[in-house]
Amino acid sequence: MRRNVVRVVEKPWGRELWLVVEGEYAGKILEVRKGCRISLQYHERKKESMYVLEGRLKLVVDGREELLGVGDCVTIEPEEVHRLEALVDSRVVEVSTPQVEDVVRLEDDYGR
């Protein structure tokens, strides 16, 4: 057994709690503040699944909008353009393939 240390990464929209990065997968919790949204982005190779722990969010995938609430789970495939926006303070579990640097930002409210 190996103990992991949670790494907290502050973001302009909230923060990420990194739980694990392994050769096969990565896991984190996104905490997105009400009214904030992540970059409009896609991944060339990374596939990610998200599960809503708390809150309500608007998810945009390839121009389609969907509302997500507690218990909803979605999978984002590589090349799908997507963005999350929190309608209330929200927490989302994200488990992905390990390509954590594979982010192509198309739009960003915070100039990144």
C-alpha positions in Angstrom: 0.0 0.0 0.0 1.1 3.5 -0.8 -0.3 6.7 0.8 -1.1 9.5 -1.6 -1.0 13.2 -0.6 -3.8 15.4 -1.9 -2.4 18.3 -3.9 -4.5 21.5 -3.9 -4.3 23.6 -7.0 -5.9 27.0 -6.8 -7.7 28.1 -10.0 -9.4 31.4 -10.8 -12.8 29.5 -10.9 -12.2 27.6 -7.7 -9.7 24.8 -7.1 -8.7 21.2 -7.9 -8.0 18.6 -5.3 -5.6 16.1 -7.0 -6.1 12.7 -5.4 -3.9 10.5 -7.6 -1.9 10.5 -10.9 -0.9 7.0 -11.9 0.3 5.4 -15.1 -3.2 4.2 -15.9 -5.4 7.0 -14.6 -5.7 10.3 -12.7 -8.3 11.4 -10.2 -9.3 14.8 -8.8 -12.1 16.8 -7.4 -13.1 20.1 -9.1 -14.6 22.7 -6.9 -16.2 25.3 -9.1 -17.6 28.5 -7.6 -21.1 29.7 -8.6 -21.1 31.8 -11.8 -17.6 30.6 -12.8 -16.6 28.3 -15.6 -13.6 26.4 -16.8 -12.0 27.0 -20.2 -13.7 26.0 -23.4 -11.2 23.2 -24.2 -10.5 19.8 -25.7 -8.0 17.1 -25.2 -6.2 15.3 -28.0 -5.8 12.0 -26.2 -7.2 12.4 -22.7 -10.6 10.8 -21.9 -12.3 11.9 -18.7 -15.4 10.9 -16.8 -17.1 13.3 -14.3 -19.5 12.6 -11.5 -21.4 15.5 -9.8 -21.0 15.2 -6.0 -22.6 18.6 -5.1 -24.3 21.4 -7.0 -25.7 22.1 -10.4 -23.7 22.8 -13.6 -24.1 23.6 -17.2 -22.0 21.3 -19.4 -21.4 22.3 -23.0 -20.0 19.6 -25.3 -19.5 20.3 -29.0 -22.1 23.1 -28.8 -24.8 21.1 -27.0 -25.8 22.2 -23.6 -26.9 19.9 -20.8 -27.7 20.6 -17.1 -26.0 18.3 -14.6 -27.0 17.8 -10.9 -26.0 15.6 -8.0 -25.5 12.0 -9.2 -25.1 12.8 -12.9 -22.1 11.2 -14.6 -20.7 12.0 -18.1 -17.7 10.9 -20.2 -15.8 13.3 -22.4 -14.1 11.7 -25.3 -10.8 13.0 -26.8 -11.4 15.9 -29.3 -14.8 16.8 -27.8 -14.9 20.6 -27.1 -16.3 21.1 -23.6 -16.8 23.5 -20.7 -18.4 23.3 -17.3 -20.1 26.3 -15.7 -21.3 26.2 -12.1 -24.9 27.5 -11.5 -24.3 27.1 -7.7 -21.1 26.1 -5.8 -20.3 22.7 -7.1 -18.0 19.7 -6.6 -17.2 17.2 -9.4 -15.1 14.1 -9.3 -13.1 13.7 -12.4 -11.3 10.5 -13.3 -9.3 10.5 -16.5 -6.6 8.8 -18.5 -3.2 10.0 -17.3 -2.4 12.7 -19.9 -3.0 15.5 -17.4 -1.1 18.2 -19.5 -3.2 17.4 -22.6 -5.4 20.6 -22.6 -6.0 22.8 -25.6 -7.8 26.0 -24.5 -10.0 27.7 -27.1 -11.6 30.3 -24.8 -10.7 31.3 -21.3 -12.4 33.9 -19.0 -9.1 34.3 -17.1 -6.6 35.0 -19.9 -4.8 31.8 -19.6 
